Amino acid sequence: MKNNIKQKAEYCLNCKNPQCRIGCPLGNNIPAFIQKVKEDNLEEAYKILCETTVMPAICGRICPHQKQCQGKCVRGIKSDSVSIGEIEAYVGDWALSNQICHKNIQENNKKVAVIGGGPSGLTAATFLRRKGYQVTIYEKQKDLGGILKRGIPEFRLPNEIVEKTIEQILALGINVQCKKELGRNLELADLEKEYDAIYLSIGANIPRKMAIEGEELEGVYGGNSLLENQNHPDYTNKKVAIIGGGNVAMDCARTIKRMGAKQVVVIYRRSEVEMPAEAKEIADAKQEGVEFLFLNNIVKILGKNKVEQIECIKTELVQKEGETRKSPVDIENSNYIMDMDYVVMAVGGKVDKDIIEKCNIETTSRKYVQVNENNQTSHKKVFAGGDVVGQNSTVAWAASDGRRVAGKIIEYLETK
């Protein structure tokens, strides 16, 4: 074991009331697995992690730890937090390198289909398979991974780690059918006839728009689809505006800067403190030459056929009655113009409503899939979770939802 990992593990106090575990969306037993690292027992540390997660090598790298587990760490009150993410990634890497796969499975004859092979779908499939269910994942792309493969840049999450994690999951005996897209060459009605239950985890990756003038011009891209489809233009010596303040905005900004853009400017209507992106990602973006305009917002995109300029306005944060978070308000007559070649809208994603409507599944007023307390949709056999039902859109939260809904599916099938 690396000496620095051992030292970082020894730094953990093994609290009796571990706040770090409360901060983890997956509820990982952090003190317990770190204790096993202290004892040089990586296999046992990995087993403990496997009780709650299926991708420690991934979450250990990309989770916003300072906003989750490490942000709750007691040691962080007066000093530095325990390096939980780094220790978790080390254990996950060890398991991948040693091809550790726990296959103590008692088979049953019930079948579950998982639609969508991203973090939520992969996690649900794993926990269902461990209970002996025959699981098939249907994925619209040519391979599994979802946002892990087509949303998070290689420099932040090496593709090799994603591939090995998926191989480890599939080694449990999970079936896969790729290039199968719901509502196109995969029909929900057919799956309902073949399977005892279905988990819908197709995400919410259709880029949201801001409904501003000029958004239809050539050179305006959605952040989610830009990362997913890799349909980048030539940014060489170009100026690019990124609208938004989340990790998708940071990933777009850093990717585009690395692809040769002359200037990349992130425009965010709140202050840096309110930015939802992880502090480390913001710091890394700044170090790589990405510029930031806080307390600014875009109001118009200008150009004849393609992007030529953008009109922005300065904002201020105002505390409105009945709201806990301050709201950005435009400052009158503070408009200004910036020359720009491309604009990337990284302001969130939404569900592909056409697919949901084709499947005749009920939706909420915000067009997410409607589910009950057991995460069942309006189709009794069909459960849904993750981004498609409007949950927090981070990998750990999606995975947490996948595990939780897998438990609901198991309860449903065991009582049938």
C-alpha positions as CSV (number, residue, x, y, z in Angstrom):
1,M,0.0,0.0,0.0
2,K,1.2,3.5,-0.7
3,N,2.5,5.1,2.4
4,N,0.6,8.4,1.8
5,I,-2.7,6.5,1.6
6,K,-1.9,4.7,4.9
7,Q,-1.1,8.0,6.5
8,K,-4.3,9.6,5.2
9,A,-6.3,6.7,6.5
10,E,-4.6,7.0,9.9
11,Y,-5.8,10.6,10.0
12,C,-9.4,9.4,10.3
13,L,-10.7,9.5,13.9
14,N,-13.2,6.7,13.4
15,C,-16.0,8.8,14.9
16,K,-18.8,7.1,16.8
17,N,-21.3,9.5,15.2
18,P,-19.8,9.8,11.6
19,Q,-21.1,12.9,10.0
20,C,-19.2,12.0,6.8
21,R,-21.5,9.1,6.3
22,I,-24.5,11.5,6.5
23,G,-22.9,13.7,3.9
24,C,-22.4,10.8,1.5
25,P,-25.4,10.4,-0.9
26,L,-24.8,6.6,-0.9
27,G,-24.4,6.4,2.8
28,N,-21.0,4.6,2.6
29,N,-19.7,3.3,5.9
30,I,-16.7,5.5,5.7
31,P,-15.1,4.9,9.1
32,A,-15.5,1.2,8.7
33,F,-13.8,0.9,5.3
34,I,-11.0,3.3,6.3
35,Q,-10.4,1.3,9.4
36,K,-9.7,-1.7,7.2
37,V,-7.3,0.4,5.1
38,K,-5.5,1.2,8.3
39,E,-5.2,-2.6,8.9
40,D,-3.9,-3.2,5.4
41,N,-7.0,-5.2,4.6
42,L,-8.1,-3.8,1.3
43,E,-10.3,-6.7,0.4
44,E,-12.4,-6.2,3.5
45,A,-12.4,-2.4,2.9
46,Y,-13.8,-3.1,-0.6
47,K,-16.4,-5.5,0.7
48,I,-17.7,-2.8,3.1
49,L,-17.9,-0.3,0.2
50,C,-19.8,-2.9,-1.9
51,E,-22.6,-2.9,0.7
52,T,-23.6,0.6,-0.6
53,T,-21.8,1.4,-3.9
54,V,-20.7,-0.4,-7.1
55,M,-18.3,2.2,-8.4
56,P,-15.8,3.4,-5.7
57,A,-13.0,3.9,-8.2
58,I,-15.3,6.4,-10.0
59,C,-17.0,8.2,-7.1
60,G,-13.7,8.5,-5.3
61,R,-12.5,10.6,-8.3
62,I,-15.4,12.7,-9.3
63,C,-17.8,13.2,-6.4
64,P,-17.9,16.8,-5.0
65,H,-16.4,15.5,-1.8
66,Q,-16.1,18.9,-0.1
67,K,-19.8,19.4,-0.5
68,Q,-20.6,15.9,0.6
69,C,-18.6,13.5,2.8
70,Q,-15.5,15.6,3.4
71,G,-17.6,18.7,4.0
72,K,-19.1,17.0,7.0
73,C,-15.8,15.5,8.3
74,V,-15.3,16.5,12.0
75,R,-11.5,17.0,11.4
76,G,-12.4,19.6,8.8
77,I,-13.8,22.0,11.5
78,K,-10.4,23.0,12.8
79,S,-8.1,21.5,10.1
80,D,-8.1,19.6,6.8
81,S,-10.8,17.0,6.2
82,V,-9.9,13.3,5.8
83,S,-9.1,12.6,2.2
84,I,-12.1,10.2,1.9
85,G,-12.4,10.4,-1.9
86,E,-8.7,9.6,-2.5
87,I,-8.8,6.6,-0.1
88,E,-12.0,5.3,-1.7
89,A,-10.5,5.6,-5.2
90,Y,-7.4,3.7,-4.0
91,V,-9.5,0.8,-2.7
92,G,-11.6,0.8,-5.9
93,D,-8.5,0.8,-8.1
94,W,-7.1,-2.1,-6.1
95,A,-10.3,-4.1,-6.6
96,L,-10.3,-3.4,-10.3
97,S,-6.6,-4.3,-10.7
98,N,-7.1,-7.6,-8.8
99,Q,-10.4,-8.3,-10.7
100,I,-12.3,-8.7,-7.4
101,C,-15.9,-9.7,-8.0
102,H,-18.1,-11.2,-5.3
103,K,-20.4,-13.8,-7.0
104,N,-22.2,-15.4,-4.1
105,I,-25.6,-15.3,-5.9
106,Q,-28.6,-17.5,-5.3
107,E,-30.5,-17.6,-8.6
108,N,-34.3,-17.1,-9.0
109,N,-36.4,-17.2,-12.1
110,K,-37.6,-13.6,-12.2
111,K,-36.4,-11.2,-14.8
112,V,-35.8,-7.4,-14.7
113,A,-35.1,-5.0,-17.5
114,V,-33.0,-1.9,-16.8
115,I,-33.4,0.8,-19.5
116,G,-30.4,3.1,-19.4
117,G,-26.8,2.1,-18.7
118,G,-25.6,5.1,-16.8
119,P,-24.7,5.3,-13.0
120,S,-28.3,4.8,-11.8
121,G,-29.0,1.9,-14.2
122,L,-25.7,0.2,-13.5
123,T,-26.1,0.4,-9.8
124,A,-29.7,-0.9,-9.9
125,A,-28.7,-3.8,-12.1
126,T,-25.9,-4.8,-9.7
127,F,-28.1,-4.8,-6.6
128,L,-30.8,-6.7,-8.4
129,R,-28.4,-9.2,-9.8
130,R,-26.8,-9.8,-6.4
131,K,-30.3,-10.9,-5.2
132,G,-30.4,-13.5,-8.0
133,Y,-32.6,-11.7,-10.6
134,Q,-31.9,-12.2,-14.3
135,V,-31.1,-8.6,-15.4
136,T,-30.8,-7.2,-18.9
137,I,-29.6,-3.6,-19.4
138,Y,-30.9,-1.9,-22.6
139,E,-28.7,1.1,-23.7
140,K,-29.3,3.4,-26.6
141,Q,-25.6,4.1,-27.2
142,K,-23.1,1.6,-28.6
143,D,-21.8,0.9,-25.0
144,L,-22.7,1.4,-21.4
145,G,-21.6,4.2,-19.1
146,G,-23.9,7.1,-19.9
147,I,-22.6,10.3,-18.4
148,L,-19.5,8.4,-17.1
149,K,-18.5,7.7,-20.7
150,R,-20.0,10.6,-22.6
151,G,-20.3,13.4,-20.1
152,I,-17.3,13.6,-17.9
153,P,-14.0,14.4,-19.7
154,E,-11.2,11.9,-19.8
155,F,-8.9,14.3,-17.9
156,R,-11.3,14.1,-14.9
157,L,-12.3,10.4,-15.2
158,P,-10.1,8.1,-17.3
159,N,-12.1,5.9,-19.6
160,E,-10.0,2.9,-18.5
161,I,-11.5,3.2,-15.0
162,V,-15.0,3.4,-16.4
163,E,-14.4,0.4,-18.7
164,K,-13.0,-1.8,-15.9
165,T,-15.8,-0.8,-13.5
166,I,-18.4,-1.8,-16.1
167,E,-16.6,-5.1,-16.7
168,Q,-16.6,-5.8,-13.0
169,I,-20.3,-5.2,-12.8
170,L,-21.1,-7.3,-15.9
171,A,-19.0,-10.1,-14.5
172,L,-21.9,-10.8,-12.1
173,G,-23.8,-12.2,-15.1
174,I,-25.7,-9.2,-16.2
175,N,-26.9,-9.2,-19.9
176,V,-26.6,-6.2,-22.1
177,Q,-28.3,-5.0,-25.3
178,C,-26.9,-1.8,-26.8
179,K,-28.2,0.4,-29.5
180,K,-31.7,-0.1,-28.1
181,E,-33.6,3.1,-27.6
182,L,-36.9,3.4,-25.9
183,G,-39.7,4.5,-28.2
184,R,-37.6,3.8,-31.4
185,N,-36.4,0.3,-31.6
186,L,-37.4,-0.7,-28.1
187,E,-41.1,-0.8,-27.0
188,L,-42.1,-0.6,-23.4
189,A,-45.2,-2.7,-24.1
190,D,-43.0,-5.6,-25.3
191,L,-40.8,-5.4,-22.3
192,E,-43.7,-5.4,-20.0
193,K,-44.8,-8.8,-21.5
194,E,-41.3,-10.3,-21.2
195,Y,-40.1,-9.0,-17.8
196,D,-41.4,-9.1,-14.2
197,A,-40.3,-5.5,-13.6
198,I,-38.6,-2.7,-15.4
199,Y,-36.4,0.1,-14.2
200,L,-36.4,3.3,-16.2
201,S,-33.2,5.2,-15.8
202,I,-32.8,7.1,-19.1
203,G,-31.6,10.4,-17.4
204,A,-32.5,13.9,-18.4
205,N,-30.0,14.8,-21.0
206,I,-31.9,17.1,-23.4
207,P,-30.3,20.5,-22.9
208,R,-32.5,23.2,-21.4
209,K,-32.9,26.5,-23.2
210,M,-33.1,30.0,-21.7
211,A,-35.7,31.3,-24.2
212,I,-33.7,34.3,-25.2
213,E,-33.3,36.0,-28.6
214,G,-30.8,34.4,-30.8
215,E,-30.7,31.0,-29.2
216,E,-31.5,29.4,-32.5
217,L,-28.4,30.8,-34.2
218,E,-25.6,28.5,-35.6
219,G,-22.9,28.2,-33.0
220,V,-25.2,27.8,-30.0
221,Y,-24.8,24.4,-28.3
222,G,-26.3,22.6,-25.3
223,G,-23.7,21.6,-22.8
224,N,-25.1,18.1,-22.1
225,S,-25.4,17.1,-25.7
226,L,-22.0,18.7,-26.6
227,L,-20.3,16.4,-24.1
228,E,-22.4,13.4,-24.8
229,N,-22.2,13.5,-28.6
230,Q,-18.7,15.1,-28.9
231,N,-20.0,17.2,-31.8
232,H,-17.5,20.0,-31.2
233,P,-16.7,22.6,-33.9
234,D,-13.2,23.9,-34.4
235,Y,-12.5,26.2,-31.5
236,T,-9.0,27.2,-32.6
237,N,-8.5,30.9,-31.8
238,K,-12.2,31.3,-31.1
239,K,-14.1,33.0,-28.3
240,V,-16.6,30.8,-26.4
241,A,-19.1,31.8,-23.7
242,I,-20.3,29.1,-21.3
243,I,-23.6,29.9,-19.6
244,G,-24.1,28.2,-16.2
245,G,-22.3,27.4,-13.0
246,G,-22.5,23.6,-12.5
247,N,-20.0,20.8,-13.1
248,V,-21.3,20.5,-16.7
249,A,-20.3,24.1,-17.3
250,M,-16.8,23.4,-15.8
251,D,-16.4,20.3,-17.9
252,C,-17.4,22.2,-21.1
253,A,-15.2,25.1,-20.3
254,R,-12.1,23.0,-19.6
255,T,-12.7,20.8,-22.5
256,I,-13.1,23.7,-25.0
257,K,-10.1,25.5,-23.6
258,R,-8.0,22.4,-24.1
259,M,-9.2,22.2,-27.7
260,G,-7.5,25.5,-28.6
261,A,-10.1,28.2,-27.9
262,K,-8.5,31.7,-27.6
263,Q,-10.9,32.7,-24.8
264,V,-13.4,30.8,-22.7
265,V,-15.6,32.8,-20.4
266,V,-18.0,31.3,-17.9
267,I,-21.0,33.6,-17.3
268,Y,-22.9,32.9,-14.0
269,R,-25.7,35.0,-12.7
270,R,-24.8,34.5,-9.0
271,S,-21.6,34.9,-7.1
272,E,-18.8,32.3,-6.9
273,V,-19.9,31.3,-3.5
274,E,-23.3,30.2,-4.8
275,M,-21.8,28.3,-7.7
276,P,-22.9,24.6,-7.6
277,A,-19.8,23.3,-9.3
278,E,-17.2,21.8,-7.0
279,A,-14.6,24.3,-5.7
280,K,-11.7,22.1,-7.1
281,E,-13.3,22.2,-10.6
282,I,-13.6,25.9,-10.5
283,A,-10.0,26.3,-9.3
284,D,-8.7,23.9,-12.0
285,A,-10.6,25.8,-14.7
286,K,-9.1,29.1,-13.5
287,Q,-5.6,27.6,-13.5
288,E,-6.2,26.4,-17.1
289,G,-7.0,29.9,-18.3
290,V,-10.8,29.9,-18.1
291,E,-12.3,33.3,-17.3
292,F,-15.3,33.9,-15.0
293,L,-17.9,36.6,-15.0
294,F,-19.9,36.3,-11.8
295,L,-23.0,38.3,-11.1
296,N,-23.6,38.6,-14.9
297,N,-26.2,37.0,-17.1
298,I,-26.8,36.6,-20.9
299,V,-29.9,38.3,-22.3
300,K,-29.4,38.1,-26.0
301,I,-27.3,36.3,-28.7
302,L,-26.5,38.5,-31.7
303,G,-25.7,37.6,-35.3
304,K,-27.1,37.3,-38.8
305,N,-27.0,33.5,-39.2
306,K,-24.4,32.5,-36.7
307,V,-23.1,33.8,-33.3
308,E,-21.2,37.1,-33.6
309,Q,-21.8,38.8,-30.2
310,I,-23.7,38.4,-27.0
311,E,-25.5,40.9,-24.9
312,C,-25.1,40.5,-21.1
313,I,-26.4,42.4,-18.0
314,K,-24.9,42.7,-14.6
315,T,-26.9,41.2,-11.7
316,E,-27.2,41.6,-7.9
317,L,-28.4,39.1,-5.3
318,V,-31.6,40.1,-3.5
319,Q,-33.2,38.3,-0.5
320,K,-36.8,37.8,-1.5
321,E,-39.6,37.2,1.1
322,G,-40.2,33.6,1.7
323,E,-37.1,32.4,0.0
324,T,-33.9,31.0,1.7
325,R,-31.6,31.5,-1.2
326,K,-30.9,35.0,-2.6
327,S,-32.2,35.6,-6.1
328,P,-30.2,37.3,-8.9
329,V,-31.9,40.5,-10.2
330,D,-30.8,42.4,-13.3
331,I,-29.3,45.8,-12.6
332,E,-31.1,48.3,-14.8
333,N,-29.0,49.9,-17.7
334,S,-26.0,47.7,-17.0
335,N,-26.1,46.0,-20.4
336,Y,-23.0,45.5,-22.4
337,I,-21.9,43.7,-25.6
338,M,-19.1,41.0,-26.0
339,D,-17.7,39.6,-29.3
340,M,-18.2,35.9,-29.3
341,D,-18.0,32.9,-31.7
342,Y,-19.8,30.2,-29.8
343,V,-22.2,30.0,-26.9
344,V,-22.7,26.8,-24.8
345,M,-25.8,26.6,-22.7
346,A,-24.9,24.6,-19.6
347,V,-28.0,25.4,-17.6
348,G,-29.3,21.9,-16.9
349,G,-31.1,19.1,-18.8
350,K,-34.6,17.8,-19.2
351,V,-36.3,14.6,-20.0
352,D,-37.0,13.5,-23.6
353,K,-40.7,14.1,-23.3
354,D,-41.5,12.6,-26.7
355,I,-40.2,9.2,-25.6
356,I,-42.1,9.4,-22.3
357,E,-45.3,10.4,-24.2
358,K,-44.9,7.5,-26.6
359,C,-44.7,5.1,-23.7
360,N,-47.9,6.7,-22.3
361,I,-46.3,7.3,-18.9
362,E,-47.7,10.0,-16.7
363,T,-45.4,13.0,-15.9
364,T,-45.3,15.8,-13.4
365,S,-46.0,19.4,-14.1
366,R,-42.3,19.9,-14.7
367,K,-42.4,17.0,-17.3
368,Y,-40.4,14.6,-15.1
369,V,-41.7,11.0,-14.8
370,Q,-44.4,10.8,-12.1
371,V,-43.7,8.1,-9.5
372,N,-45.3,7.1,-6.2
373,E,-43.7,6.5,-2.8
374,N,-42.3,3.1,-4.2
375,N,-41.0,4.8,-7.3
376,Q,-43.6,3.0,-9.5
377,T,-44.8,4.9,-12.5
378,S,-48.3,4.9,-13.9
379,H,-47.4,1.5,-15.3
380,K,-47.4,-1.0,-12.4
381,K,-44.4,-3.0,-13.5
382,V,-42.4,0.1,-14.4
383,F,-40.2,1.8,-11.8
384,A,-38.2,5.0,-12.4
385,G,-35.3,6.8,-10.7
386,G,-32.4,9.2,-11.1
387,D,-32.6,12.3,-13.3
388,V,-35.7,11.1,-15.1
389,V,-37.8,11.7,-12.0
390,G,-36.0,15.0,-11.2
391,Q,-33.5,13.8,-8.5
392,N,-30.3,15.6,-7.8
393,S,-28.2,15.3,-10.9
394,T,-24.9,14.0,-9.7
395,V,-23.3,10.6,-10.2
396,A,-23.5,9.6,-6.5
397,W,-27.2,10.7,-6.2
398,A,-28.1,8.9,-9.4
399,A,-26.4,5.7,-8.1
400,S,-28.0,6.1,-4.7
401,D,-31.4,6.3,-6.4
402,G,-30.6,3.2,-8.4
403,R,-29.8,1.2,-5.3
404,R,-32.9,2.5,-3.5
405,V,-35.3,1.7,-6.3
406,A,-33.7,-1.7,-6.8
407,G,-34.8,-2.4,-3.2
408,K,-38.3,-1.2,-4.1
409,I,-38.4,-3.6,-7.1
410,I,-37.2,-6.5,-4.9
411,E,-39.9,-5.8,-2.4
412,Y,-42.5,-5.7,-5.2
413,L,-41.3,-8.9,-6.7
414,E,-41.1,-10.8,-3.4
415,T,-44.7,-9.9,-2.6
416,K,-46.1,-10.9,-5.9
